[in-house]
Amino acid sequence: MKENKMRYTTVSIPEPLAKKIEQRIKGTGFNSVTSFVVYVLRQTLAASSDQDKEVYSKEAEKDVKKRLKSLGYL
């Protein structure tokens, strides 16, 4: 049976940034700059994909605007 192995790539960051990250992660659960960077990137991508989702349907948005207008807010 074939084992699913995670493949990795190399990303270069400036040394001063790597040193700042090393200082920031001291005493945390992150055991390397790489683990912190992967975490931050995953969080950023998750947040941006959440923003892409439509919170209200167009019809619901029209209804809310209509109600706000009738109350004098719009």
PyMOL commands that set and color helices and strands:
alter all, ss='L'
color gray80, all
select helices_A, chain A and resi 15-25+33-52+58-70
alter helices_A, ss='H'
color red, helices_A
deselect
rebuild
show_as cartoon
